[in-house]
Amino acid sequence: APITLSELASHFGYTPNYLSTLILQETGCRAKYFIDRERVAAAQRFLRYSNLKINEIADMMGFNDINYFRKFYKRITGKSPSEFRKNIDY
């Protein structure tokens, strides 16, 4: 399941607002965007290093709808998951 800002803050012993402020200060981007980028980075590792199907990766990333995963992924990276996988240099 996708991790939330509240869960992440609780893990580190911070309030969500404080963690959000820290993320903004350290990365220059809002917490939601930071978390979304990390989800995409995890998906990319599966796309690159596994033979899992894209719908299996989407499910592992907490997406119940493959089409929403594709749109989410493309919004962050500019490419679809299948385009990313097709252009991997091994």
C-alpha positions, 0 to 999 in steps of 0.5 A: 500500500502507498505510504502516507505523510502521516505514516512517514511522520509517525515512523520518524517521530515527527508531526506531518506538518513538521515533516512536510516542512523538512521535506520542502526545505531539503528537497525544494518540493512538496511532500506529496510530490516527493513521496510520489517521486519515490513511488515511481523510483521504486516502480522503476527498479521493478521495471528495470530489474524484474520480469514482473508484469506492469499490472503486478508492479502497479499492484505492489505500488498500491494501485488498484487500477492499472490505468491510473498507475499508467497516468500517475507514472507518465505524469511524473516521468513523461513516459509510460511504464512500458515506454520506460521498460522498452528503452532500458539499456541492459 
